[in-house]
Amino acid sequence: MAAEAAHGATAHGGEQAAGAFPPFDVSLFPHQLIWFAIAFLTLYYLMSRVALPRVAEVVDTRAKTVQGDLDTAAATSAAAETAKADAERATAQARAGARKIVDDMRAEMAAALAGDRAKADAALATQAAAAEKRIQDQRTQALSGVGAIADDLARDIVAKLGGK
């Protein structure tokens, strides 16, 4: 028995030494192909039932998160555009109100200035008329005295020339 075991060990060891590398031994290909198929099917089953669903779940969760973020960004952008439009509308209304106030103040100031100018023109016209009247009175008075002065002057000239 020991001899058979030694012979078996020698035969087995001798077989390895004499044979090729086991994965390249053509006589072992059918067994290797069967174990390859079993390992492949086992890994395929584990991947399809365990790993891939988890990966798909993570991908779906991420896609939902991204889509939610995009929806939130779109809603925020729409709200910002609405707020911008409201602010522009309020600014335009404020500008229109300010422009109306300025125009009203200008019209009021122009009316007040026109009233003041009319009063000043009337006062100046009254003063000018009074001055014209005084000038006319002084002219009339001066012209009324011219006749007497001319008579006196004519008498003086005649007296000097030899007359009376």
Residue pairs with C-beta under 8 A, 6 or more apart in sequence:
19 25
22 28
23 32
158 164
